[in-house]
Amino acid sequence: MSASVPPPDVIRRAPKALLHDHLDGGLRAQTVIDLAEESGYAGLPAQDAETLSRWFSEAAYSGSLERYLDTFQHTVGVTQTAPALARVARECAEDLAADGVVYAEVRYAPELHVQKGLTLNEVVEAVLAGIEEGVASARSAGHWIRVGVLLTAMRTATHSREIAELAVSYRDRGVVGFDIAGAEAGFPPTRHLDAFEYLRRENAHFTIHAGEAFGLPSIWEAIQWCGADRLGHGVRIVDDISVDPDGKAHLGKLAAYVRDRRIPLELCPTSNIQTGVAPTIEKHPIGLLRKLGFRVTINTDNRLMSGTSMTREMQLCCEAFGWTLDDLQWLTVNAMKSAFIPFDERLDIINNHIKPGYAALKVEMAG
Ligand SMILES: [Zn+2]
């Protein structure tokens, strides 16, 4: 039986799939300090790793998406050279693999890393080289992982078409999709329609940050105008769901569409609490959305700012909602079904990594 909440050590070893993780939100605190020193970056608010990581998570708990996004000036500030980007990408792959992640899509905005003269292509190549190195070193340490990259365009800027073209030009070399991110209110996804139409003509995959700080209109535009394959967060879809006192749920037309079409929700519980979407994990809509059978996935968003990992996000949800290994396997398979890599590779990871991994842990927990 696997009907009890799994202990942290079991969760850590469980195979995981992660669709929503920002490269510039996942640096090791010590790496931020090292890179600042190497590059002469002077603006860091602390000089030792412990104080710095505490500063990041405190700043991120301000309750405002805009202030949360401000913390990125430091992580972006120290990653303006090819070696810095490659190091951060390598460590990202290694850290995720050590956390039991077998499949990850890591995203970042190339346009934020050209302040010291790198071209967009040089940025992309440095990150891909670092990922490749990190995947190889993780695998040789006994942690199998596959990592795909998403290129993000900033929704507040005007480079989305160019970044979309960049994503397509690297799609056979490790880039698996496209995304837009940044302040949501006042910057609807339809501002970037040109990029999304281009991607659809190229048969390319994309997700859109929508329904995080801003509600249903943003989700509706992302799906019905832009044609997003997935929703980055999408958590505000609960605004279109009402629940009777006896627990019966009523879905509005948009929520029903999202569920019927199996549109994946890239939910990020801790991050949402930091930006004020929900007051606690117990009150986070992920519990309700899972119960209603939406295509729910669980994600880290920004591991440094949220002081989190996939293990921690899963553990928090297990404690809050009484989830078991069956729930975690369901979430993980959901994420793999929603991944942007080819179907046969997704099946291979589900059948050869995820299912056997959970089966072994269920036997262990039963014994
Ligand atoms: Zn995000």
Residues whose N, C-alpha, C, O or C-beta is under 5 A from the ligand:
A	BS01	ZN	D301
